[in-house]
Amino acid sequence: DCITSADVNDEFKCIKSTIPPAKKKKISDKNVLIIKPFVGINLKSINTDLLDGVIFEMYHSATVPKEIIEFSSKLNCPYIFVTHKKSADYESAIGIKNIVFECTVENAYAHMILE
């Protein structure tokens, strides 16, 4: 059992998800924001008041810009960081909470909208 996902080189890999199968069966109408961060991202225009959840896609070797970490700490809703990697080995990933390893954004989104 695996999820197929393309890496940064557009090579497809079979990864195992660390998210356990959901026992939930109903798709909800949640307002989930997916952010694919990049260096220099400006998050000031994002209104988080009506969000039910946020998914941050990590890049490279499971890292994100410091602006993303600061932004996530101010959220009033559930959030997760998602990476297809098995671990976060860079210093920039130290202290990041809610990392889901070996997972795709699509899998995390589906998991977040189920009730």
Secondary structure, 3 states (H helix, E strand, C coil): CCEEEECCCCCEEEECCCCCCCCCCCECCCCEEEECCCCCCCCCCCCCCCCCEEEEECECCCECCHHHHHHHHCCCCCEEEECCCCCCCCHHHCCCCCEECCCCHHHHHHHHHEC
